[in-house]
């Protein structure tokens, strides 16, 4: 039987892997492989960002880099705080600039 410390280590690894997969998938599929129009419309709604299509690709690359950082720096807590910051910024930005997206399905893929 495993002790509690080993079990918590495995749960932490599973949670990091799931968060990293979500960042990797959301960075690769809707932003880089298939240019999904809601990604561009969300960018156009944000008045503080310039409306350039390469910003969507840059956001996808940043999400993929964050996913890689979450997996490779397993013992470090900085990637977790960075992912919390990215998610918080994204939700607040969507809430402020394109609040109509919260009335529809949140996942655009």
C-alpha positions as semicolon CSV with decimal commas, in nm:
position;residue;x (nm);y (nm);z (nm)
1;X;0,000;0,000;0,000
2;X;0,125;0,346;-0,085
3;X;0,169;0,605;0,178
4;X;0,004;0,945;0,165
5;X;0,313;1,130;0,042
6;X;0,348;0,907;-0,265
7;X;-0,021;0,935;-0,340
8;X;-0,014;1,317;-0,319
9;X;0,292;1,320;-0,546
10;X;0,103;1,117;-0,806
11;X;-0,208;1,336;-0,778
12;X;0,007;1,647;-0,824
13;X;0,166;1,492;-1,132
14;X;-0,173;1,405;-1,277
15;X;-0,309;1,755;-1,212
16;X;-0,005;1,919;-1,375
17;X;-0,033;1,686;-1,673
18;X;-0,401;1,768;-1,723
19;X;-0,340;2,143;-1,699
20;X;-0,045;2,114;-1,938
21;X;-0,254;1,913;-2,185
22;X;-0,529;2,175;-2,180
23;X;-0,281;2,457;-2,244
24;X;-0,108;2,255;-2,518
25;X;-0,435;2,164;-2,690
26;X;-0,584;2,515;-2,670
27;X;-0,258;2,662;-2,796
28;X;-0,215;2,422;-3,085
29;X;-0,557;2,337;-3,227
30;X;-0,764;2,660;-3,234
31;X;-0,473;2,902;-3,269
32;X;-0,205;2,738;-3,484
33;X;-0,345;2,439;-3,674
34;X;-0,696;2,563;-3,743
35;X;-0,750;2,936;-3,732
36;X;-1,082;2,952;-3,551
37;X;-1,273;3,273;-3,612
38;X;-1,381;3,328;-3,246
39;X;-1,012;3,356;-3,155
40;X;-0,982;3,647;-3,398
41;X;-1,309;3,804;-3,287
42;X;-1,199;3,793;-2,922
43;X;-0,877;3,964;-3,026
44;X;-1,071;4,227;-3,219
45;X;-1,294;4,294;-2,917
46;X;-0,997;4,369;-2,693
47;X;-0,938;4,737;-2,743
48;X;-0,599;4,740;-2,573
49;X;-0,449;4,490;-2,818
50;X;-0,372;4,561;-3,179
51;X;-0,584;4,365;-3,423
52;X;-0,313;4,158;-3,590
53;X;-0,355;3,794;-3,688
54;X;-0,003;3,703;-3,576
55;X;-0,103;3,775;-3,215
56;X;-0,324;3,465;-3,223
57;X;-0,024;3,254;-3,329
58;X;0,189;3,419;-3,061
59;X;-0,075;3,338;-2,799
60;X;-0,075;2,977;-2,914
61;X;0,302;2,956;-2,888
62;X;0,292;3,108;-2,539
63;X;0,033;2,850;-2,430
64;X;0,244;2,565;-2,571
65;X;0,553;2,705;-2,395
66;X;0,359;2,725;-2,068
67;X;0,247;2,364;-2,108
68;X;0,606;2,255;-2,168
69;X;0,721;2,455;-1,866
70;X;0,455;2,292;-1,647
71;X;0,581;1,945;-1,740
72;X;0,956;2,006;-1,737
73;X;0,977;2,207;-1,414
74;X;0,785;1,959;-1,205
75;X;0,920;2,056;-0,864
76;X;0,894;2,431;-0,925
77;X;0,579;2,624;-0,833
78;X;0,645;2,917;-1,068
79;X;0,472;2,753;-1,368
80;X;0,159;2,702;-1,158
81;X;0,150;3,068;-1,058
82;X;0,213;3,169;-1,420
83;X;-0,077;2,951;-1,539
84;X;-0,303;3,100;-1,272
85;X;-0,204;3,446;-1,394
86;X;-0,266;3,359;-1,758
87;X;-0,607;3,207;-1,682
88;X;-0,705;3,500;-1,462
89;X;-0,598;3,753;-1,725
90;X;-0,787;3,565;-1,995
91;X;-1,109;3,543;-1,794
92;X;-1,093;3,908;-1,689
93;X;-1,013;4,022;-2,042
94;X;-1,305;3,823;-2,179
95;X;-1,534;3,948;-1,905
96;X;-1,442;4,313;-1,963
97;X;-1,409;4,333;-2,341
98;X;-1,627;4,055;-2,479
99;X;-1,880;3,972;-2,213
100;X;-2,121;3,841;-2,478
101;X;-1,904;3,527;-2,493
102;X;-2,019;3,428;-2,144
103;X;-2,377;3,403;-2,269
104;X;-2,277;3,131;-2,516
105;X;-2,081;2,810;-2,480
106;X;-1,744;2,897;-2,327
107;X;-1,531;2,648;-2,524
108;X;-1,498;2,763;-2,883
109;X;-1,332;2,451;-3,020
